[in-house]
Amino acid sequence: HLTALNALYRPGPLGAGMHTEYADRKNGKSDVTYPHPELEEILADTYGIMVFQEQVMQTAQKVAGFTMAEADRLRKAMGKKIASVMAAEEEKFIAGSVAHGTDAAHAKELFGFIEHFAGYGFNKSHSAAYALVAYQTAWLKAHYPAEYMAALLTAVKRDKDRTALYLHECRQMGLRVLVPDVNRSETDFSAVDGDITFGMSAVRNVGEAVVDSIVEERKAEGEYVSFSDFVNRVDLAVLNKRTIDSLIKAGAFDSLGHSRRGLFETYLDTLDATITRRRAEEMGQYSLFGGGDDPIEEIEVVPPDHQWDKKIQLVFEKEMLGLYVSDHPLFGLETAMRTMCTSTVPGLWEREDKEKVTVGGVVGSITRRFTKNGDPILFFVLEDLEGATEVVAFPKVVAEYGPLVREDAILVVTGRVDHRGDDVKFIAQSLREPELSADEMVRLRVPAARLSKNVVDRLRAALLNHPGAIPVYLHMTSENGEK
């Protein structure tokens, strides 16, 4: 079935509806018929549908007495659709079929049947090879989901759109994807205790040599217990201000018990003092008045516990990783956004050119350009939970909606799809900033003793019949408290 699926899941067969016919026949919803009695042996595995190129060749051999070489020439001719060659092949096929007991009219009809499917036919040996890989990857995804998705994320780590798509898949699968961590991360994505941890090399301004140094020290001497412990142990080459700044903003020190904001505000004091002391120690220099054996006193600055506002923390995280990881501005708003949009961002690739759709997401980077007349054009990135795309707003749209386009704003954009080769852009026609709040909710408090089956059924029916974007919480109260 995987082999047949690979052959059918291509533009030609999909456009002809062959995948639906195959499914209907397989599931007994349509009758399995054969265009010639002798073809049952060849087409039985595919329910009477000619799916593979090999079936075209076998049919020519069986019905028209073609040799293998002649059957291969027929396959090639049908694939290339050269009229003069096809006419000669059809004449030869009909003559051979008549010689093997089929009347000319039926033979002509059969040639048309073969010709129709040959245009879509796929090489079965290729399809079977792909099916084997599909089965192996599906097995790994089912039995080792964290390891499989970590490998998949590593394979696309330089493509932020694909990474965002696979991060969304992880969340749909119930897998936690964690920010980089000096005590858990390797160079690339890795599976740790059923979770997926970002590789430290994904952090901006952090090279693989730095990551290797951090990991080697951790493996040799154990996990880091504090930021001070970290800066005292790692190679001095790691203690670059840009590198440490980036690791803090990415959340790589969260597991050490420090808040990102607190550490960001104090790390320079710890870093400067530690670098000065360690360099002096390496040169054999100790404190001026303590004799020759007293080391320079270690200075440890304890970071305060206060946190950045969630929005600011996510902005820094995205700046360092290129993606929202620990959280997302759209989390909690998925249902509301679905009711306002007709497509996800990755879904734009499946839409027709110039098709009108509505998508929603968070505004990323913004570029402003001007026409020859000096009118502004905006190019901005719109990112939902599954991917990102570039949106273009021309002067007329900018004049009406321009003030709405600002970084980190949540927008719903209606426009048309613009296919450019393998790329897709989105041409904005109208924009709006929806009124959204993840904090809005309905709370129903009911004594547990009153929740009979009848009450529960009526409540369920009321909620199902009035769907909306706001979550409903049911509080069951009793003498023992509330749940």
GITAUR-V27197 format. One line per field, one symbol per residue. burial: b if it has 24 or more other ideal C-beta (glycine too) atoms within 12 Angstrom, else e. A space follows every 10 residues. Layout:
# GITAUR-V27197
burial=???
This chain:
# GITAUR-V27197
burial=eebbbbbbbe eebeeeebbe bbeebeeeee eeebbbebbe ebbebbbbbb bbbbbbbbbb bbbbbbeeee bebbbebbbe eeeeebeebb ebbbebbeee ebeeebbeeb bebbbebbbb bbbbeebbee beeeeeeeee eeeebbbbbb ebbbebbeeb bbbbbbbbbb beeebbbbbb bbbbbbbbbb bbeebbbbbb bbbbbbeeeb bbbbbebbee eeebebbbbb bbbbbeebbe eebbbbbbbb bbbbbbebbb bbbbebbeeb bebbbebbee eeeeeeeeee eeeeebeeee eebeeeebee eebbbbbbbb bbbbbbbbbb eebbebbbeb bebbbbbbbe beeeeebbbb bbbbbbeeee eeeeebbbbb bbbbbbbbbb bbbbeebbee bbebbebbbb bbbbbbbbee eeebbbbbbe beebebeeee eeeeeeeeee eeeeeeeeee eeeeeeeeee eeebeeeeee eee
